[in-house]
Amino acid sequence: MSELPIRAGKASIADLRCDRMKKKKTGSKRSTKMVSPPVGIRPAAQADLTAINQIYNYFVTRSTCTYQEKSEPMTGRQQWFAHHGHQHPVVVAECNGKVVGWGSLSAYHPRAAYRRTVENSIYVHHNHHHRGIGTALMKDLIARARAIGHHAIIAVIDSEQEPSVALHDRFRFRKVGHFRQIGFKFGRWLDVIYMELLL
Ligand SMILES: CC(C)(COP(=O)(O)OP(=O)(O)OC[C@H]1O[C@@H](n2cnc3c(N)ncnc32)[C@H](O)[C@@H]1OP(=O)(O)O)[C@@H](O)C(=O)NCCC(=O)NCCS
């Protein structure tokens, strides 16, 4: 697992630590020191798909951050992963050997002239929010999008999702569109905003 020399807020990704502290013996002295393993970002593998799907499905039935209403089956997740080749990476944030978040760049539109525009997705395990993992994933995805040669990243966000809007704001995505009442979930109409980052 590579730890990229990129920055998440004031700390670098290499400094970003898992939240759970472990006690470790320090030398001959029997004292203990609190240490926490680092969070790493790496390309996703087939073996990560169960964790990726579990993280995502938690939100399907509880949140408007996705407009999907029924849990994604593993067969669907496998097909999704198979469609993400080199141009459209999927990455995971790993902590202590456990996947705690994931991010992806997907084709924005199947028409050829859209080929250098991608749509991003970032999902962090609900027990690990607001600890810098979303920031780390975003930073990694932007770096990958640039390296691949993409030109624009589009984020499609439910307008009530303040953490997501704040995260995109922080990376200088600009709000470029607001669609009123185009989603209907949990018995009410929902607005969608589009945010865009030109690379
Ligand atoms: C949006 C999401 C990815 C953010 O991940 P995260 O790991 O919690 O984000 P970070 O800890 O890196 O925080 C980044 C910024 O997001 C905002 N943020 C994160 N959690 C927040 C919360 N609970 N309330 C308000 N703002 C929040 C803050 O601006 C924060 O910056 P700060 O730490 O300087 O205040 C996460 O909340 C999530 O997985 N949500 C469900 C899925 C989703 O909405 N995905 C986005 C669709 S692409």
The ligand as an SDF file (V2000), in Angstrom:
LIG
                    3D

 48 50  0  0  0  0  0  0  0  0999 V2000
  -18.8060   13.5100    2.3810 C   0  0  0  0  0  0  0  0  0  0  0  0
  -17.8240   12.5440    3.0320 C   0  0  0  0  0  0  0  0  0  0  0  0
  -17.1610   11.7220    1.9420 C   0  0  0  0  0  0  0  0  0  0  0  0
  -16.7600   13.3450    3.7770 C   0  0  0  0  0  0  0  0  0  0  0  0
  -15.7970   12.4300    4.2620 O   0  0  0  0  0  0  0  0  0  0  0  0
  -15.0220   12.7050    5.6260 P   0  0  0  0  0  0  0  0  0  0  0  0
  -13.9610   11.6970    5.7590 O   0  0  0  0  0  0  0  0  0  0  0  0
  -15.9910   12.7780    6.7350 O   0  0  0  0  0  0  0  0  0  0  0  0
  -14.4240   14.1320    5.3000 O   0  0  0  0  0  0  0  0  0  0  0  0
  -13.2030   14.8750    6.0190 P   0  0  0  0  0  0  0  0  0  0  0  0
  -13.0460   14.3870    7.4050 O   0  0  0  0  0  0  0  0  0  0  0  0
  -12.0220   14.7850    5.1280 O   0  0  0  0  0  0  0  0  0  0  0  0
  -13.7300   16.3760    6.0720 O   0  0  0  0  0  0  0  0  0  0  0  0
  -13.6250   17.2120    4.9520 C   0  0  0  0  0  0  0  0  0  0  0  0
  -14.5530   18.3820    5.1130 C   0  0  0  0  0  0  0  0  0  0  0  0
  -15.8880   17.9430    4.9200 O   0  0  0  0  0  0  0  0  0  0  0  0
  -16.7250   18.6860    5.8050 C   0  0  0  0  0  0  0  0  0  0  0  0
  -17.3570   17.7540    6.7310 N   0  0  0  0  0  0  0  0  0  0  0  0
  -17.0270   16.4660    6.9780 C   0  0  0  0  0  0  0  0  0  0  0  0
  -17.8970   15.9420    7.8530 N   0  0  0  0  0  0  0  0  0  0  0  0
  -18.7720   16.9030    8.1530 C   0  0  0  0  0  0  0  0  0  0  0  0
  -19.9100   16.9610    8.9730 C   0  0  0  0  0  0  0  0  0  0  0  0
  -20.3340   15.9040    9.6730 N   0  0  0  0  0  0  0  0  0  0  0  0
  -20.6050   18.1090    9.0120 N   0  0  0  0  0  0  0  0  0  0  0  0
  -20.2250   19.1780    8.2990 C   0  0  0  0  0  0  0  0  0  0  0  0
  -19.1360   19.2020    7.4880 N   0  0  0  0  0  0  0  0  0  0  0  0
  -18.4300   18.0750    7.4300 C   0  0  0  0  0  0  0  0  0  0  0  0
  -15.8710   19.6850    6.5200 C   0  0  0  0  0  0  0  0  0  0  0  0
  -15.8070   20.8660    5.7570 O   0  0  0  0  0  0  0  0  0  0  0  0
  -14.5370   19.0100    6.4880 C   0  0  0  0  0  0  0  0  0  0  0  0
  -13.4930   19.9030    6.5850 O   0  0  0  0  0  0  0  0  0  0  0  0
  -12.9470   20.2940    8.0650 P   0  0  0  0  0  0  0  0  0  0  0  0
  -12.4550   19.0390    8.6710 O   0  0  0  0  0  0  0  0  0  0  0  0
  -11.8660   21.2810    7.7640 O   0  0  0  0  0  0  0  0  0  0  0  0
  -14.0930   20.8600    8.8250 O   0  0  0  0  0  0  0  0  0  0  0  0
  -18.5240   11.6180    4.0820 C   0  0  0  0  0  0  0  0  0  0  0  0
  -19.2960   12.4350    4.9180 O   0  0  0  0  0  0  0  0  0  0  0  0
  -19.3860   10.5610    3.4670 C   0  0  0  0  0  0  0  0  0  0  0  0
  -18.9160    9.4720    3.1490 O   0  0  0  0  0  0  0  0  0  0  0  0
  -20.6940   10.8790    3.3170 N   0  0  0  0  0  0  0  0  0  0  0  0
  -21.6280    9.9600    2.7250 C   0  0  0  0  0  0  0  0  0  0  0  0
  -21.3700    9.7800    1.2550 C   0  0  0  0  0  0  0  0  0  0  0  0
  -21.3330   11.0810    0.5130 C   0  0  0  0  0  0  0  0  0  0  0  0
  -22.0990   11.9940    0.7300 O   0  0  0  0  0  0  0  0  0  0  0  0
  -20.3900   11.1450   -0.4220 N   0  0  0  0  0  0  0  0  0  0  0  0
  -20.2010   12.2930   -1.2510 C   0  0  0  0  0  0  0  0  0  0  0  0
  -20.7560   12.0120   -2.5850 C   0  0  0  0  0  0  0  0  0  0  0  0
  -19.4810   12.1280   -3.7940 S   0  0  0  0  0  0  0  0  0  0  0  0
  1  2  1  0
  2  3  1  0
  2  4  1  0
  2 36  1  0
  4  5  1  0
  5  6  1  0
  6  7  2  0
  6  8  1  0
  6  9  1  0
  9 10  1  0
 10 11  2  0
 10 12  1  0
 10 13  1  0
 13 14  1  0
 14 15  1  0
 15 16  1  0
 15 30  1  0
 16 17  1  0
 17 18  1  0
 17 28  1  0
 18 19  1  0
 18 27  1  0
 19 20  2  0
 20 21  1  0
 21 22  1  0
 21 27  2  0
 22 23  1  0
 22 24  2  0
 24 25  1  0
 25 26  2  0
 26 27  1  0
 28 29  1  0
 28 30  1  0
 30 31  1  0
 31 32  1  0
 32 33  2  0
 32 34  1  0
 32 35  1  0
 36 37  1  0
 36 38  1  0
 38 39  2  0
 38 40  1  0
 40 41  1  0
 41 42  1  0
 42 43  1  0
 43 44  2  0
 43 45  1  0
 45 46  1  0
 46 47  1  0
 47 48  1  0
M  END
$$$$
